[in-house]
């Protein structure tokens, strides 16, 4: 059975574009134009993923995120013209799996959707070994190798990389990284995280890389790229 996707957007042109894109990619598609219909469709159809706009006519899309998550195990990708950092952080903190800003590239959207579906919380437990291109990250043994050669990381560098690897392809917010890697006994600051990320990039990326292994989601967090 193809994965089913619920589109929640009040703009007919966007719904039509997303429906055509998803249908060509062999997904089953349901759509809703407001929050009320979205909640009804999520409960009745139990979709695998939800593409959610925030600017709905009857309620703010942010308020729908926890309600939709409570309906089942569907992943939630926000697809919105809102691009403020605060909006993105709020959506992710409320339980969204990813945030795609309009206007969007349909190929990128499909790639983000594939990543989110692979990591459905109930069906895909966090892997203990993550491979990305020439990188191999063993989370259980706390080892990292590049081209088969072990790379030495400090404890903090490994802690941050492990968080990104557990959510490969998805944004991990600054706050989540600081809380999980520095804990409550220290005074975590964003500058510390930036230093660790800079060191990881120097150790894990080839000279003059085509694309960074660790992507910066400006003002929001970081993402370990799933491609490569």
CORUR-V932296 format. One record per residue. RES is the residue in three letters. SS is DSSP state (helix for helix, strand for strand, loop for the rest). OMEGA is omega in radians with two decimals (* if undefined). Layout:
# CORUR-V932296
[[RES:SS:OMEGA] [RES:SS:OMEGA]]
This chain:
# CORUR-V932296
[[UNK:loop:3.10] [UNK:loop:3.06] [UNK:loop:-3.14] [UNK:strand:-3.08] [UNK:strand:3.05] [UNK:strand:3.07] [UNK:strand:3.10] [UNK:strand:-3.10] [UNK:loop:-3.10] [UNK:loop:3.14] [UNK:loop:-3.12] [UNK:helix:-3.11] [UNK:helix:3.12] [UNK:helix:3.11] [UNK:helix:-3.13] [UNK:helix:3.12] [UNK:helix:-3.12] [UNK:helix:3.13] [UNK:helix:-3.13] [UNK:helix:-3.13] [UNK:helix:-3.09] [UNK:helix:3.13] [UNK:helix:3.10] [UNK:helix:3.12] [UNK:loop:3.03] [UNK:loop:3.01] [UNK:loop:2.95] [UNK:strand:-2.97] [UNK:strand:2.99] [UNK:strand:3.07] [UNK:strand:3.12] [UNK:strand:-3.07] [UNK:loop:3.11] [UNK:loop:-3.08] [UNK:helix:-3.13] [UNK:helix:3.14] [UNK:helix:3.12] [UNK:helix:-3.14] [UNK:helix:3.12] [UNK:helix:-3.12] [UNK:helix:-3.14] [UNK:helix:-3.14] [UNK:helix:-3.06] [UNK:helix:-3.00] [UNK:helix:-3.13] [UNK:loop:-3.10] [UNK:loop:3.08] [UNK:loop:-3.14] [UNK:strand:-3.14] [UNK:strand:3.03] [UNK:strand:-2.92] [UNK:strand:2.97] [UNK:loop:3.14] [UNK:loop:-3.07] [UNK:strand:-3.11] [UNK:loop:-3.03] [UNK:loop:-3.04] [UNK:loop:3.11] [UNK:loop:3.11] [UNK:strand:-3.13] [UNK:helix:3.12] [UNK:helix:-3.12] [UNK:helix:3.14] [UNK:helix:-3.00] [UNK:helix:-3.14] [UNK:helix:3.12] [UNK:helix:3.10] [UNK:helix:3.11] [UNK:helix:-3.14] [UNK:helix:-3.12] [UNK:helix:-3.09] [UNK:loop:-3.06] [UNK:loop:3.12] [UNK:loop:3.01] [UNK:strand:-3.08] [UNK:strand:3.03] [UNK:strand:3.06] [UNK:strand:3.09] [UNK:strand:-2.94] [UNK:strand:3.04] [UNK:loop:3.09] [UNK:loop:-3.08] [UNK:loop:3.12] [UNK:loop:3.14] [UNK:helix:-3.10] [UNK:helix:3.14] [UNK:helix:-3.12] [UNK:helix:-3.14] [UNK:helix:3.14] [UNK:helix:3.14] [UNK:helix:-3.13] [UNK:helix:3.12] [UNK:helix:3.14] [UNK:helix:3.06] [UNK:loop:3.09] [UNK:loop:3.14] [UNK:loop:-3.13] [UNK:strand:-3.09] [UNK:strand:3.12] [UNK:strand:-3.07] [UNK:strand:3.01] [UNK:loop:-0.17] [UNK:loop:-3.04] [UNK:loop:3.02] [UNK:loop:-3.05] [UNK:helix:3.11] [UNK:helix:3.11] [UNK:helix:3.12] [UNK:helix:3.12] [UNK:helix:3.12] [UNK:helix:3.11] [UNK:helix:3.14] [UNK:helix:3.13] [UNK:helix:3.13] [UNK:helix:-3.12] [UNK:helix:-3.14] [UNK:helix:3.12] [UNK:helix:-3.05] [UNK:loop:3.09] [UNK:loop:-2.95] [UNK:loop:-3.04] [UNK:loop:-3.02] [UNK:loop:-3.03] [UNK:loop:-3.13] [UNK:loop:-3.10] [UNK:loop:-3.12] [UNK:loop:3.09] [UNK:loop:3.05] [UNK:strand:-3.13] [UNK:strand:3.11] [UNK:strand:-3.13] [UNK:strand:-3.07] [UNK:loop:-3.12] [UNK:loop:3.13] [UNK:strand:3.03] [UNK:strand:-3.08] [UNK:strand:3.10] [UNK:strand:-3.05] [UNK:loop:-3.12] [UNK:loop:-3.12] [UNK:loop:-3.13] [UNK:loop:3.09] [UNK:strand:3.10] [UNK:strand:3.13] [UNK:strand:3.08] [UNK:strand:-3.02] [UNK:loop:3.12] [UNK:loop:-3.13] [UNK:strand:-3.09] [UNK:strand:3.12] [UNK:loop:3.13] [UNK:loop:3.08] [UNK:loop:3.01] [UNK:loop:-3.13] [UNK:helix:-3.13] [UNK:helix:3.12] [UNK:helix:3.13] [UNK:helix:3.13] [UNK:helix:-3.13] [UNK:helix:-3.14] [UNK:helix:3.14] [UNK:helix:3.10] [UNK:helix:3.13] [UNK:helix:-3.11] [UNK:helix:3.12] [UNK:helix:-3.14] [UNK:loop:-3.03] [UNK:loop:-3.13] [UNK:loop:-3.10] [UNK:loop:3.13] [UNK:loop:2.94] [UNK:strand:-3.02] [UNK:strand:3.07] [UNK:helix:-3.08] [UNK:helix:-3.14] [UNK:helix:3.12] [UNK:helix:-3.13] [UNK:helix:-3.12] [UNK:helix:-3.07] [UNK:helix:-3.04] [UNK:helix:3.12] [UNK:helix:3.07] [UNK:loop:-3.06] [UNK:loop:-3.08] [UNK:loop:-3.13] [UNK:loop:3.14] [UNK:loop:-3.05] [UNK:loop:3.10] [UNK:loop:-3.09] [UNK:helix:3.13] [UNK:helix:3.11] [UNK:helix:-3.13] [UNK:helix:3.14] [UNK:helix:3.11] [UNK:helix:3.13] [UNK:helix:3.13] [UNK:helix:3.11] [UNK:helix:3.14] [UNK:helix:3.11] [UNK:helix:3.13] [UNK:helix:3.14] [UNK:helix:-3.08] [UNK:helix:-2.99] [UNK:helix:-3.06] [UNK:loop:3.08] [UNK:loop:3.04] [UNK:loop:3.14] [UNK:loop:-3.11] [UNK:loop:3.08] [UNK:loop:3.11] [UNK:loop:-3.12] [UNK:loop:3.06] [UNK:loop:-3.14] [UNK:strand:-3.12] [UNK:strand:3.10] [UNK:strand:3.01] [UNK:strand:-2.89] [UNK:loop:3.09] [UNK:loop:-3.04] [UNK:loop:-3.08] [UNK:strand:-3.11] [UNK:strand:-3.12] [UNK:strand:2.97] [UNK:strand:-3.04] [UNK:loop:3.14] [UNK:loop:-3.14] [UNK:loop:3.11] [UNK:loop:*]]
